[in-house]
Amino acid sequence: MAVRLLCDFPKAYRRLSNPNKKILVVDDDDSIRLMVERVLRREKFEVDSARDGHEAIEKLAHNEYGMVLLDLMMPRVDGHGVIQYLEHERNAPKPWVIVMTANLQSATATTAAKPVFRVLSKPFDIEQLVTHVYDAHEVQ
């Protein structure tokens, strides 16, 4: 998968969102997590990350996020567990979730969950991911 790290998105998208919104990137694949973090920081978003669902839930319990970019298949607690936490146990405002998964079949039940904004199939186009991030911020 070829990735352009210097993303050139239309200026209209840059005006849509509040660049101070904090995004949590959750993926057990270091290369994907670090690439997504890097691109979003270049887009002036504040970014935090977690290596698995357990770490994500810990961060969600103590921090406010406007969005979570979430892998589904991870060790300890998977992405489904994180979405359940957001739906049923978290009392704070619920962030939008963009699911990133290599297995779209496992995402079927998850897409019906209220906080899920979009589901992206891995490998995904990084420009498409960032466009979805801006789209979700426009809806907020």
N, CA, C and O atoms as CSV, one atom per row, in Angstrom:
chain,resi,resn,atom,element,x,y,z
A,1,MET,N,N,0.851,-1.179,0.000
A,1,MET,CA,C,0.000,0.000,0.000
A,1,MET,C,C,0.893,1.238,0.000
A,1,MET,O,O,1.675,1.454,0.926
A,2,ALA,N,N,0.767,2.030,-1.029
A,2,ALA,CA,C,1.528,3.270,-1.114
A,2,ALA,C,C,0.775,4.353,-0.352
A,2,ALA,O,O,-0.432,4.527,-0.523
A,3,VAL,N,N,1.499,5.068,0.480
A,3,VAL,CA,C,0.865,6.096,1.303
A,3,VAL,C,C,1.584,7.409,1.107
A,3,VAL,O,O,2.804,7.492,1.251
A,4,ARG,N,N,0.827,8.427,0.779
A,4,ARG,CA,C,1.392,9.768,0.712
A,4,ARG,C,C,1.251,10.400,2.077
A,4,ARG,O,O,0.136,10.616,2.553
A,5,LEU,N,N,2.366,10.699,2.709
A,5,LEU,CA,C,2.275,11.276,4.046
A,5,LEU,C,C,1.983,12.768,4.018
A,5,LEU,O,O,1.444,13.311,4.982
A,6,LEU,N,N,2.326,13.424,2.944
A,6,LEU,CA,C,2.003,14.836,2.830
A,6,LEU,C,C,0.668,14.954,2.117
A,6,LEU,O,O,0.611,15.114,0.898
A,7,CYS,N,N,-0.380,14.876,2.874
A,7,CYS,CA,C,-1.728,14.885,2.312
A,7,CYS,C,C,-2.079,16.284,1.824
A,7,CYS,O,O,-1.754,17.277,2.474
A,8,ASP,N,N,-2.733,16.351,0.692
A,8,ASP,CA,C,-3.152,17.618,0.120
A,8,ASP,C,C,-4.663,17.581,-0.052
A,8,ASP,O,O,-5.160,17.214,-1.116
A,9,PHE,N,N,-5.389,17.958,0.983
A,9,PHE,CA,C,-6.840,17.907,0.957
A,9,PHE,C,C,-7.392,19.272,0.594
A,9,PHE,O,O,-6.747,20.293,0.835
A,10,PRO,N,N,-8.584,19.293,0.015
A,10,PRO,CA,C,-9.189,20.575,-0.359
A,10,PRO,C,C,-9.302,21.498,0.849
A,10,PRO,O,O,-9.554,21.057,1.971
A,11,LYS,N,N,-9.113,22.774,0.595
A,11,LYS,CA,C,-9.190,23.764,1.680
A,11,LYS,C,C,-10.550,23.766,2.347
A,11,LYS,O,O,-10.650,24.069,3.536
A,12,ALA,N,N,-11.598,23.434,1.613
A,12,ALA,CA,C,-12.944,23.390,2.206
A,12,ALA,C,C,-12.977,22.407,3.356
A,12,ALA,O,O,-13.604,22.681,4.379
A,13,TYR,N,N,-12.313,21.259,3.214
A,13,TYR,CA,C,-12.290,20.288,4.302
A,13,TYR,C,C,-11.552,20.840,5.506
A,13,TYR,O,O,-11.947,20.587,6.644
A,14,ARG,N,N,-10.502,21.577,5.275
A,14,ARG,CA,C,-9.728,22.122,6.390
A,14,ARG,C,C,-10.564,23.079,7.234
A,14,ARG,O,O,-10.332,23.195,8.437
A,15,ARG,N,N,-11.526,23.764,6.630
A,15,ARG,CA,C,-12.362,24.714,7.369
A,15,ARG,C,C,-13.502,24.039,8.117
A,15,ARG,O,O,-14.112,24.653,8.993
A,16,LEU,N,N,-13.801,22.782,7.785
A,16,LEU,CA,C,-14.974,22.132,8.359
A,16,LEU,C,C,-14.843,21.814,9.834
A,16,LEU,O,O,-15.824,21.883,10.575
A,17,SER,N,N,-13.651,21.469,10.263
A,17,SER,CA,C,-13.547,20.916,11.608
A,17,SER,C,C,-12.827,21.849,12.562
A,17,SER,O,O,-12.143,22.789,12.159
A,18,ASN,N,N,-13.001,21.563,13.811
A,18,ASN,CA,C,-12.251,22.219,14.861
A,18,ASN,C,C,-10.959,21.431,15.033
A,18,ASN,O,O,-11.006,20.301,15.520
A,19,PRO,N,N,-9.810,21.980,14.654
A,19,PRO,CA,C,-8.581,21.211,14.714
A,19,PRO,C,C,-8.143,20.867,16.140
A,19,PRO,O,O,-7.183,20.119,16.323
A,20,ASN,N,N,-8.827,21.398,17.142
A,20,ASN,CA,C,-8.474,21.070,18.524
A,20,ASN,C,C,-9.173,19.814,19.025
A,20,ASN,O,O,-8.916,19.383,20.148
A,21,LYS,N,N,-10.043,19.222,18.232
A,21,LYS,CA,C,-10.708,17.985,18.644
A,21,LYS,C,C,-9.663,16.896,18.796
A,21,LYS,O,O,-8.767,16.753,17.963
A,22,LYS,N,N,-9.787,16.145,19.851
A,22,LYS,CA,C,-8.813,15.093,20.144
A,22,LYS,C,C,-9.291,13.760,19.561
A,22,LYS,O,O,-10.458,13.391,19.693
A,23,ILE,N,N,-8.371,13.054,18.919
A,23,ILE,CA,C,-8.685,11.780,18.274
A,23,ILE,C,C,-7.859,10.680,18.936
A,23,ILE,O,O,-6.661,10.845,19.165
A,24,LEU,N,N,-8.508,9.561,19.238
A,24,LEU,CA,C,-7.828,8.383,19.769
A,24,LEU,C,C,-7.704,7.356,18.645
A,24,LEU,O,O,-8.710,6.923,18.084
A,25,VAL,N,N,-6.473,6.969,18.317
A,25,VAL,CA,C,-6.199,5.954,17.295
A,25,VAL,C,C,-5.895,4.650,18.002
A,25,VAL,O,O,-4.956,4.583,18.796
A,26,VAL,N,N,-6.680,3.598,17.727
A,26,VAL,CA,C,-6.529,2.319,18.418
A,26,VAL,C,C,-6.263,1.225,17.397
A,26,VAL,O,O,-7.137,0.877,16.603
A,27,ASP,N,N,-5.043,0.682,17.425
A,27,ASP,CA,C,-4.686,-0.399,16.509
A,27,ASP,C,C,-3.471,-1.123,17.079
A,27,ASP,O,O,-2.524,-0.489,17.545
A,28,ASP,N,N,-3.504,-2.451,17.039
A,28,ASP,CA,C,-2.373,-3.221,17.543
A,28,ASP,C,C,-1.237,-3.306,16.534
A,28,ASP,O,O,-0.142,-3.748,16.883
A,29,ASP,N,N,-1.470,-2.894,15.295
A,29,ASP,CA,C,-0.424,-2.863,14.275
A,29,ASP,C,C,0.304,-1.523,14.388
A,29,ASP,O,O,-0.240,-0.472,14.048
A,30,ASP,N,N,1.550,-1.585,14.875
A,30,ASP,CA,C,2.312,-0.358,15.107
A,30,ASP,C,C,2.441,0.502,13.856
A,30,ASP,O,O,2.315,1.724,13.938
A,31,SER,N,N,2.689,-0.106,12.705
A,31,SER,CA,C,2.907,0.683,11.491
A,31,SER,C,C,1.646,1.452,11.097
A,31,SER,O,O,1.737,2.615,10.705
A,32,ILE,N,N,0.486,0.830,11.192
A,32,ILE,CA,C,-0.766,1.523,10.865
A,32,ILE,C,C,-1.040,2.621,11.873
A,32,ILE,O,O,-1.356,3.749,11.494
A,33,ARG,N,N,-0.920,2.303,13.158
A,33,ARG,CA,C,-1.204,3.279,14.212
A,33,ARG,C,C,-0.302,4.508,14.067
A,33,ARG,O,O,-0.779,5.641,14.135
A,34,LEU,N,N,0.981,4.286,13.869
A,34,LEU,CA,C,1.923,5.398,13.776
A,34,LEU,C,C,1.704,6.220,12.505
A,34,LEU,O,O,1.827,7.444,12.537
A,35,MET,N,N,1.380,5.563,11.387
A,35,MET,CA,C,1.122,6.284,10.145
A,35,MET,C,C,-0.112,7.172,10.288
A,35,MET,O,O,-0.088,8.336,9.889
A,36,VAL,N,N,-1.191,6.626,10.859
A,36,VAL,CA,C,-2.414,7.405,11.024
A,36,VAL,C,C,-2.165,8.575,11.974
A,36,VAL,O,O,-2.610,9.691,11.707
A,37,GLU,N,N,-1.466,8.334,13.071
A,37,GLU,CA,C,-1.131,9.418,14.002
A,37,GLU,C,C,-0.379,10.535,13.298
A,37,GLU,O,O,-0.705,11.712,13.448
A,38,ARG,N,N,0.620,10.154,12.538
A,38,ARG,CA,C,1.478,11.124,11.864
A,38,ARG,C,C,0.682,11.986,10.883
A,38,ARG,O,O,0.831,13.207,10.860
A,39,VAL,N,N,-0.156,11.349,10.082
A,39,VAL,CA,C,-0.950,12.082,9.090
A,39,VAL,C,C,-1.933,13.020,9.777
A,39,VAL,O,O,-2.080,14.167,9.355
A,40,LEU,N,N,-2.608,12.561,10.823
A,40,LEU,CA,C,-3.574,13.418,11.524
A,40,LEU,C,C,-2.895,14.588,12.226
A,40,LEU,O,O,-3.455,15.683,12.278
A,41,ARG,N,N,-1.714,14.375,12.758
A,41,ARG,CA,C,-0.980,15.493,13.371
A,41,ARG,C,C,-0.603,16.534,12.325
A,41,ARG,O,O,-0.633,17.733,12.599
A,42,ARG,N,N,-0.252,16.081,11.137
A,42,ARG,CA,C,0.060,17.025,10.052
A,42,ARG,C,C,-1.176,17.811,9.632
A,42,ARG,O,O,-1.067,18.914,9.097
A,43,GLU,N,N,-2.339,17.242,9.874
A,43,GLU,CA,C,-3.601,17.928,9.603
A,43,GLU,C,C,-4.026,18.797,10.794
A,43,GLU,O,O,-5.115,19.371,10.795
A,44,LYS,N,N,-3.160,18.885,11.796
A,44,LYS,CA,C,-3.363,19.748,12.976
A,44,LYS,C,C,-4.392,19.219,13.970
A,44,LYS,O,O,-4.971,19.994,14.731
A,45,PHE,N,N,-4.624,17.914,13.972
A,45,PHE,CA,C,-5.469,17.321,14.995
A,45,PHE,C,C,-4.608,16.935,16.187
A,45,PHE,O,O,-3.430,16.612,16.033
A,46,GLU,N,N,-5.197,16.969,17.370
A,46,GLU,CA,C,-4.538,16.455,18.561
A,46,GLU,C,C,-4.815,14.951,18.593
A,46,GLU,O,O,-5.970,14.529,18.538
A,47,VAL,N,N,-3.757,14.147,18.683
A,47,VAL,CA,C,-3.895,12.701,18.536
A,47,VAL,C,C,-3.293,11.981,19.732
A,47,VAL,O,O,-2.221,12.335,20.221
A,48,ASP,N,N,-4.006,10.972,20.184
A,48,ASP,CA,C,-3.539,10.057,21.230
A,48,ASP,C,C,-3.682,8.655,20.641
A,48,ASP,O,O,-4.387,8.468,19.650
A,49,SER,N,N,-3.015,7.667,21.246
A,49,SER,CA,C,-3.120,6.323,20.676
A,49,SER,C,C,-3.144,5.255,21.758
A,49,SER,O,O,-2.748,5.476,22.903
A,50,ALA,N,N,-3.628,4.084,21.345
A,50,ALA,CA,C,-3.676,2.914,22.216
A,50,ALA,C,C,-3.354,1.688,21.373
A,50,ALA,O,O,-3.691,1.635,20.190
A,51,ARG,N,N,-2.694,0.695,21.990
A,51,ARG,CA,C,-2.275,-0.505,21.270
A,51,ARG,C,C,-3.323,-1.620,21.257
A,51,ARG,O,O,-3.216,-2.571,20.484
A,52,ASP,N,N,-4.331,-1.496,22.115
A,52,ASP,CA,C,-5.391,-2.513,22.151
A,52,ASP,C,C,-6.622,-1.917,22.829
A,52,ASP,O,O,-6.597,-0.784,23.311
A,53,GLY,N,N,-7.693,-2.697,22.857
A,53,GLY,CA,C,-8.929,-2.210,23.421
A,53,GLY,C,C,-8.868,-1.911,24.911
A,53,GLY,O,O,-9.508,-0.974,25.390
A,54,HIS,N,N,-8.095,-2.708,25.644
A,54,HIS,CA,C,-7.958,-2.475,27.085
A,54,HIS,C,C,-7.346,-1.099,27.343
A,54,HIS,O,O,-7.839,-0.329,28.168
A,55,GLU,N,N,-6.270,-0.807,26.627
A,55,GLU,CA,C,-5.609,0.496,26.774
A,55,GLU,C,C,-6.546,1.620,26.308
A,55,GLU,O,O,-6.559,2.698,26.901
A,56,ALA,N,N,-7.317,1.376,25.266
A,56,ALA,CA,C,-8.263,2.379,24.759
A,56,ALA,C,C,-9.324,2.708,25.806
A,56,ALA,O,O,-9.629,3.878,26.037
A,57,ILE,N,N,-9.881,1.685,26.433
A,57,ILE,CA,C,-10.908,1.906,27.453
A,57,ILE,C,C,-10.343,2.698,28.623
A,57,ILE,O,O,-11.022,3.573,29.161
A,58,GLU,N,N,-9.115,2.405,29.024
A,58,GLU,CA,C,-8.465,3.176,30.090
A,58,GLU,C,C,-8.361,4.649,29.705
A,58,GLU,O,O,-8.652,5.529,30.515
A,59,LYS,N,N,-7.951,4.911,28.483
A,59,LYS,CA,C,-7.809,6.300,28.031
A,59,LYS,C,C,-9.178,6.976,27.895
A,59,LYS,O,O,-9.332,8.145,28.250
A,60,LEU,N,N,-10.164,6.246,27.386
A,60,LEU,CA,C,-11.507,6.806,27.246
A,60,LEU,C,C,-12.132,7.124,28.602
A,60,LEU,O,O,-12.930,8.055,28.716
A,61,ALA,N,N,-11.773,6.360,29.624
A,61,ALA,CA,C,-12.322,6.586,30.963
A,61,ALA,C,C,-11.787,7.872,31.591
A,61,ALA,O,O,-12.425,8.447,32.473
A,62,HIS,N,N,-10.613,8.325,31.138
A,62,HIS,CA,C,-9.970,9.468,31.774
A,62,HIS,C,C,-9.785,10.681,30.860
A,62,HIS,O,O,-9.257,11.702,31.299
A,63,ASN,N,N,-10.204,10.586,29.614
A,63,ASN,CA,C,-9.996,11.679,28.658
A,63,ASN,C,C,-11.233,11.864,27.787
A,63,ASN,O,O,-12.028,10.940,27.615
A,64,GLU,N,N,-11.385,13.059,27.243
A,64,GLU,CA,C,-12.453,13.370,26.297
A,64,GLU,C,C,-11.887,13.295,24.881
A,64,GLU,O,O,-10.850,13.891,24.592
A,65,TYR,N,N,-12.555,12.576,24.015
A,65,TYR,CA,C,-12.157,12.471,22.614
A,65,TYR,C,C,-13.356,12.802,21.742
A,65,TYR,O,O,-14.491,12.462,22.077
A,66,GLY,N,N,-13.102,13.462,20.629
A,66,GLY,CA,C,-14.163,13.742,19.672
A,66,GLY,C,C,-14.365,12.590,18.711
A,66,GLY,O,O,-15.413,12.466,18.076
A,67,MET,N,N,-13.331,11.735,18.610
A,67,MET,CA,C,-13.390,10.636,17.651
A,67,MET,C,C,-12.431,9.533,18.057
A,67,MET,O,O,-11.385,9.779,18.659
A,68,VAL,N,N,-12.818,8.293,17.707
A,68,VAL,CA,C,-11.957,7.126,17.918
A,68,VAL,C,C,-11.822,6.418,16.576
A,68,VAL,O,O,-12.825,6.068,15.953
A,69,LEU,N,N,-10.588,6.205,16.130
A,69,LEU,CA,C,-10.311,5.386,14.951
A,69,LEU,C,C,-9.933,4.024,15.486
A,69,LEU,O,O,-8.929,3.890,16.186
A,70,LEU,N,N,-10.725,3.005,15.168
A,70,LEU,CA,C,-10.686,1.752,15.923
A,70,LEU,C,C,-10.544,0.516,15.042
A,70,LEU,O,O,-11.353,0.280,14.144
A,71,ASP,N,N,-9.508,-0.264,15.312
A,71,ASP,CA,C,-9.360,-1.585,14.714
A,71,ASP,C,C,-10.286,-2.523,15.480
A,71,ASP,O,O,-10.532,-2.317,16.668
A,72,LEU,N,N,-10.798,-3.546,14.811
A,72,LEU,CA,C,-11.685,-4.491,15.501
A,72,LEU,C,C,-10.951,-5.684,16.086
A,72,LEU,O,O,-11.251,-6.108,17.202
A,73,MET,N,N,-9.998,-6.227,15.353
A,73,MET,CA,C,-9.316,-7.447,15.811
A,73,MET,C,C,-8.016,-7.076,16.521
A,73,MET,O,O,-7.019,-6.729,15.888
A,74,MET,N,N,-8.052,-7.160,17.864
A,74,MET,CA,C,-6.899,-6.816,18.697
A,74,MET,C,C,-6.844,-7.765,19.886
A,74,MET,O,O,-7.847,-8.385,20.240
A,75,PRO,N,N,-5.667,-7.876,20.502
A,75,PRO,CA,C,-5.558,-8.720,21.698
A,75,PRO,C,C,-6.236,-8.070,22.916
A,75,PRO,O,O,-6.625,-6.902,22.889
A,76,ARG,N,N,-6.359,-8.855,23.958
A,76,ARG,CA,C,-6.993,-8.476,25.227
A,76,ARG,C,C,-8.448,-8.080,25.013
A,76,ARG,O,O,-9.326,-8.939,25.089
A,77,VAL,N,N,-8.728,-6.826,24.753
A,77,VAL,CA,C,-10.089,-6.375,24.469
A,77,VAL,C,C,-10.116,-5.942,23.003
A,77,VAL,O,O,-9.307,-5.115,22.580
A,78,ASP,N,N,-11.052,-6.506,22.226
A,78,ASP,CA,C,-11.116,-6.152,20.808
A,78,ASP,C,C,-11.947,-4.884,20.597
A,78,ASP,O,O,-12.460,-4.301,21.552
A,79,GLY,N,N,-12.072,-4.468,19.341
A,79,GLY,CA,C,-12.819,-3.265,19.023
A,79,GLY,C,C,-14.290,-3.341,19.380
A,79,GLY,O,O,-14.897,-2.330,19.733
A,80,HIS,N,N,-14.876,-4.542,19.291
A,80,HIS,CA,C,-16.277,-4.712,19.686
A,80,HIS,C,C,-16.463,-4.368,21.168
A,80,HIS,O,O,-17.459,-3.756,21.554
A,81,GLY,N,N,-15.486,-4.774,21.990
A,81,GLY,CA,C,-15.544,-4.463,23.420
A,81,GLY,C,C,-15.458,-2.971,23.687
A,81,GLY,O,O,-16.111,-2.461,24.596
A,82,VAL,N,N,-14.652,-2.268,22.896
A,82,VAL,CA,C,-14.536,-0.812,23.042
A,82,VAL,C,C,-15.863,-0.151,22.677
A,82,VAL,O,O,-16.313,0.764,23.367
A,83,ILE,N,N,-16.485,-0.608,21.603
A,83,ILE,CA,C,-17.770,-0.032,21.199
A,83,ILE,C,C,-18.845,-0.308,22.252
A,83,ILE,O,O,-19.660,0.566,22.547
A,84,GLN,N,N,-18.851,-1.513,22.817
A,84,GLN,CA,C,-19.798,-1.813,23.907
A,84,GLN,C,C,-19.570,-0.871,25.081
A,84,GLN,O,O,-20.529,-0.363,25.661
A,85,TYR,N,N,-18.309,-0.634,25.437
A,85,TYR,CA,C,-17.994,0.294,26.522
A,85,TYR,C,C,-18.557,1.681,26.207
A,85,TYR,O,O,-19.182,2.308,27.063
A,86,LEU,N,N,-18.338,2.156,24.985
A,86,LEU,CA,C,-18.831,3.479,24.606
A,86,LEU,C,C,-20.356,3.550,24.659
A,86,LEU,O,O,-20.921,4.552,25.096
A,87,GLU,N,N,-21.013,2.490,24.217
A,87,GLU,CA,C,-22.476,2.486,24.171
A,87,GLU,C,C,-23.130,2.376,25.544
A,87,GLU,O,O,-24.127,3.045,25.815
A,88,HIS,N,N,-22.572,1.531,26.412
A,88,HIS,CA,C,-23.289,1.171,27.634
A,88,HIS,C,C,-22.661,1.627,28.944
A,88,HIS,O,O,-23.365,1.750,29.946
A,89,GLU,N,N,-21.369,1.878,28.962
A,89,GLU,CA,C,-20.721,2.141,30.241
A,89,GLU,C,C,-20.159,3.540,30.382
A,89,GLU,O,O,-19.940,4.006,31.500
A,90,ARG,N,N,-19.928,4.198,29.306
A,90,ARG,CA,C,-19.318,5.526,29.375
A,90,ARG,C,C,-20.414,6.573,29.492
A,90,ARG,O,O,-21.320,6.625,28.661
A,91,ASN,N,N,-20.333,7.406,30.524
A,91,ASN,CA,C,-21.345,8.425,30.762
A,91,ASN,C,C,-21.042,9.747,30.072
A,91,ASN,O,O,-21.942,10.559,29.858
A,92,ALA,N,N,-19.786,9.964,29.724
A,92,ALA,CA,C,-19.383,11.212,29.065
A,92,ALA,C,C,-19.925,11.233,27.637
A,92,ALA,O,O,-20.396,10.208,27.145
A,93,PRO,N,N,-19.867,12.374,26.968
A,93,PRO,CA,C,-20.300,12.424,25.563
A,93,PRO,C,C,-19.569,11.355,24.736
A,93,PRO,O,O,-18.375,11.114,24.914
A,94,LYS,N,N,-20.309,10.739,23.849
A,94,LYS,CA,C,-19.750,9.633,23.075
A,94,LYS,C,C,-19.073,10.158,21.812
A,94,LYS,O,O,-19.675,10.915,21.050
A,95,PRO,N,N,-17.832,9.761,21.592
A,95,PRO,CA,C,-17.147,10.195,20.371
A,95,PRO,C,C,-17.640,9.392,19.165
A,95,PRO,O,O,-18.137,8.276,19.315
A,96,TRP,N,N,-17.497,9.966,17.976
A,96,TRP,CA,C,-17.738,9.198,16.762
A,96,TRP,C,C,-16.660,8.135,16.649
A,96,TRP,O,O,-15.535,8.328,17.109
A,97,VAL,N,N,-17.008,7.012,16.035
A,97,VAL,CA,C,-16.045,5.927,15.820
A,97,VAL,C,C,-15.945,5.645,14.332
A,97,VAL,O,O,-16.955,5.481,13.648
A,98,ILE,N,N,-14.718,5.591,13.840
A,98,ILE,CA,C,-14.458,5.095,12.493
A,98,ILE,C,C,-13.738,3.775,12.667
A,98,ILE,O,O,-12.630,3.722,13.201
A,99,VAL,N,N,-14.380,2.702,12.208
A,99,VAL,CA,C,-13.820,1.355,12.342
A,99,VAL,C,C,-12.893,1.096,11.163
A,99,VAL,O,O,-13.234,1.373,10.014
A,100,MET,N,N,-11.713,0.557,11.468
A,100,MET,CA,C,-10.744,0.159,10.449
A,100,MET,C,C,-10.534,-1.341,10.626
A,100,MET,O,O,-10.039,-1.776,11.666
A,101,THR,N,N,-10.907,-2.138,9.621
A,101,THR,CA,C,-10.820,-3.584,9.803
A,101,THR,C,C,-10.448,-4.306,8.517
A,101,THR,O,O,-10.793,-3.866,7.420
A,102,ALA,N,N,-9.748,-5.408,8.664
A,102,ALA,CA,C,-9.423,-6.266,7.530
A,102,ALA,C,C,-10.547,-7.263,7.279
A,102,ALA,O,O,-10.592,-7.897,6.225
A,103,ASN,N,N,-11.455,-7.405,8.242
A,103,ASN,CA,C,-12.536,-8.378,8.137
A,103,ASN,C,C,-13.885,-7.658,8.192
A,103,ASN,O,O,-14.439,-7.437,9.269
A,104,LEU,N,N,-14.397,-7.300,7.033
A,104,LEU,CA,C,-15.670,-6.568,6.990
A,104,LEU,C,C,-16.835,-7.380,7.529
A,104,LEU,O,O,-17.798,-6.810,8.041
A,105,GLN,N,N,-16.764,-8.703,7.425
A,105,GLN,CA,C,-17.851,-9.534,7.956
A,105,GLN,C,C,-17.982,-9.377,9.460
A,105,GLN,O,O,-19.095,-9.376,9.986
A,106,SER,N,N,-16.864,-9.244,10.161
A,106,SER,CA,C,-16.936,-9.078,11.616
A,106,SER,C,C,-17.447,-7.695,11.996
A,106,SER,O,O,-17.836,-7.469,13.142
A,107,ALA,N,N,-17.446,-6.778,11.051
A,107,ALA,CA,C,-17.892,-5.419,11.342
A,107,ALA,C,C,-19.396,-5.240,11.156
A,107,ALA,O,O,-19.935,-4.197,11.523
A,108,THR,N,N,-20.073,-6.218,10.603
A,108,THR,CA,C,-21.492,-6.073,10.274
A,108,THR,C,C,-22.339,-5.685,11.481
A,108,THR,O,O,-23.096,-4.717,11.414
A,109,ALA,N,N,-22.226,-6.412,12.563
A,109,ALA,CA,C,-23.018,-6.097,13.761
A,109,ALA,C,C,-22.574,-4.780,14.372
A,109,ALA,O,O,-23.384,-4.049,14.941
A,110,THR,N,N,-21.307,-4.482,14.256
A,110,THR,CA,C,-20.758,-3.277,14.856
A,110,THR,C,C,-21.266,-2.018,14.167
A,110,THR,O,O,-21.445,-0.990,14.820
A,111,THR,N,N,-21.500,-2.080,12.871
A,111,THR,CA,C,-21.906,-0.873,12.149
A,111,THR,C,C,-23.263,-0.352,12.590
A,111,THR,O,O,-23.583,0.811,12.344
A,112,ALA,N,N,-24.055,-1.176,13.227
A,112,ALA,CA,C,-25.363,-0.729,13.713
A,112,ALA,C,C,-25.239,0.076,15.005
A,112,ALA,O,O,-26.190,0.747,15.406
A,113,ALA,N,N,-24.091,0.015,15.652
A,113,ALA,CA,C,-23.902,0.731,16.917
A,113,ALA,C,C,-23.942,2.242,16.673
A,113,ALA,O,O,-23.421,2.733,15.671
A,114,LYS,N,N,-24.562,2.966,17.595
A,114,LYS,CA,C,-24.740,4.409,17.446
A,114,LYS,C,C,-23.443,5.188,17.241
A,114,LYS,O,O,-23.416,6.075,16.387
A,115,PRO,N,N,-22.379,4.909,17.969
A,115,PRO,CA,C,-21.223,5.782,17.766
A,115,PRO,C,C,-20.442,5.510,16.481
A,115,PRO,O,O,-19.537,6.278,16.155
A,116,VAL,N,N,-20.763,4.433,15.733
A,116,VAL,CA,C,-19.983,4.106,14.539
A,116,VAL,C,C,-20.430,5.002,13.387
A,116,VAL,O,O,-21.586,4.973,12.965
A,117,PHE,N,N,-19.489,5.792,12.896
A,117,PHE,CA,C,-19.750,6.732,11.809
A,117,PHE,C,C,-19.495,6.085,10.450
A,117,PHE,O,O,-20.305,6.216,9.532
A,118,ARG,N,N,-18.374,5.392,10.328
A,118,ARG,CA,C,-18.002,4.724,9.084
A,118,ARG,C,C,-17.197,3.469,9.391
A,118,ARG,O,O,-16.629,3.326,10.474
A,119,VAL,N,N,-17.158,2.564,8.417
A,119,VAL,CA,C,-16.317,1.370,8.489
A,119,VAL,C,C,-15.431,1.366,7.256
A,119,VAL,O,O,-15.915,1.447,6.127
A,120,LEU,N,N,-14.131,1.272,7.485
A,120,LEU,CA,C,-13.165,1.223,6.390
A,120,LEU,C,C,-12.499,-0.134,6.350
A,120,LEU,O,O,-12.144,-0.695,7.386
A,121,SER,N,N,-12.334,-0.656,5.150
A,121,SER,CA,C,-11.665,-1.936,4.964
A,121,SER,C,C,-10.158,-1.721,4.843
A,121,SER,O,O,-9.703,-0.845,4.109
A,122,LYS,N,N,-9.392,-2.531,5.573
A,122,LYS,CA,C,-7.939,-2.494,5.440
A,122,LYS,C,C,-7.536,-3.375,4.264
A,122,LYS,O,O,-8.142,-4.426,4.059
A,123,PRO,N,N,-6.548,-2.984,3.498
A,123,PRO,CA,C,-5.837,-1.705,3.589
A,123,PRO,C,C,-6.724,-0.571,3.070
A,123,PRO,O,O,-7.479,-0.752,2.115
A,124,PHE,N,N,-6.626,0.587,3.701
A,124,PHE,CA,C,-7.441,1.732,3.311
A,124,PHE,C,C,-6.549,2.825,2.735
A,124,PHE,O,O,-5.340,2.857,2.968
A,125,ASP,N,N,-7.162,3.695,1.998
A,125,ASP,CA,C,-6.482,4.855,1.435
A,125,ASP,C,C,-6.420,5.919,2.527
A,125,ASP,O,O,-7.454,6.289,3.084
A,126,ILE,N,N,-5.239,6.412,2.837
A,126,ILE,CA,C,-5.077,7.356,3.948
A,126,ILE,C,C,-5.829,8.661,3.685
A,126,ILE,O,O,-6.337,9.277,4.622
A,127,GLU,N,N,-5.906,9.086,2.433
A,127,GLU,CA,C,-6.656,10.297,2.115
A,127,GLU,C,C,-8.149,10.084,2.379
A,127,GLU,O,O,-8.837,10.989,2.852
A,128,GLN,N,N,-8.635,8.897,2.075
A,128,GLN,CA,C,-10.042,8.581,2.338
A,128,GLN,C,C,-10.308,8.601,3.842
A,128,GLN,O,O,-11.337,9.111,4.283
A,129,LEU,N,N,-9.395,8.054,4.622
A,129,LEU,CA,C,-9.550,8.067,6.074
A,129,LEU,C,C,-9.641,9.499,6.595
A,129,LEU,O,O,-10.527,9.813,7.390
A,130,VAL,N,N,-8.745,10.356,6.160
A,130,VAL,CA,C,-8.747,11.739,6.643
A,130,VAL,C,C,-10.014,12.459,6.196
A,130,VAL,O,O,-10.563,13.263,6.950
A,131,THR,N,N,-10.482,12.187,4.992
A,131,THR,CA,C,-11.740,12.775,4.533
A,131,THR,C,C,-12.886,12.352,5.449
A,131,THR,O,O,-13.735,13.174,5.794
A,132,HIS,N,N,-12.919,11.085,5.846
A,132,HIS,CA,C,-13.962,10.606,6.765
A,132,HIS,C,C,-13.844,11.277,8.138
A,132,HIS,O,O,-14.858,11.554,8.779
A,133,VAL,N,N,-12.626,11.535,8.586
A,133,VAL,CA,C,-12.420,12.238,9.860
A,133,VAL,C,C,-13.033,13.628,9.765
A,133,VAL,O,O,-13.760,14.050,10.665
A,134,TYR,N,N,-12.749,14.336,8.689
A,134,TYR,CA,C,-13.337,15.672,8.512
A,134,TYR,C,C,-14.859,15.602,8.387
A,134,TYR,O,O,-15.566,16.445,8.939
A,135,ASP,N,N,-15.364,14.605,7.665
A,135,ASP,CA,C,-16.813,14.442,7.533
A,135,ASP,C,C,-17.476,14.241,8.892
A,135,ASP,O,O,-18.518,14.832,9.173
A,136,ALA,N,N,-16.875,13.411,9.728
A,136,ALA,CA,C,-17.435,13.151,11.061
A,136,ALA,C,C,-17.421,14.418,11.919
A,136,ALA,O,O,-18.360,14.661,12.677
A,137,HIS,N,N,-16.378,15.214,11.806
A,137,HIS,CA,C,-16.330,16.465,12.572
A,137,HIS,C,C,-17.383,17.454,12.084
A,137,HIS,O,O,-17.894,18.251,12.870
A,138,GLU,N,N,-17.710,17.409,10.793
A,138,GLU,CA,C,-18.756,18.282,10.258
A,138,GLU,C,C,-20.105,17.904,10.859
A,138,GLU,O,O,-20.919,18.782,11.144
A,139,VAL,N,N,-20.351,16.623,11.053
A,139,VAL,CA,C,-21.618,16.158,11.609
A,139,VAL,C,C,-21.737,16.545,13.079
A,139,VAL,O,O,-22.839,16.809,13.560
A,140,GLN,N,N,-20.622,16.583,13.793
A,140,GLN,CA,C,-20.674,16.930,15.220
A,140,GLN,C,C,-21.096,18.347,15.332
A,140,GLN,O,O,-21.212,18.871,16.440
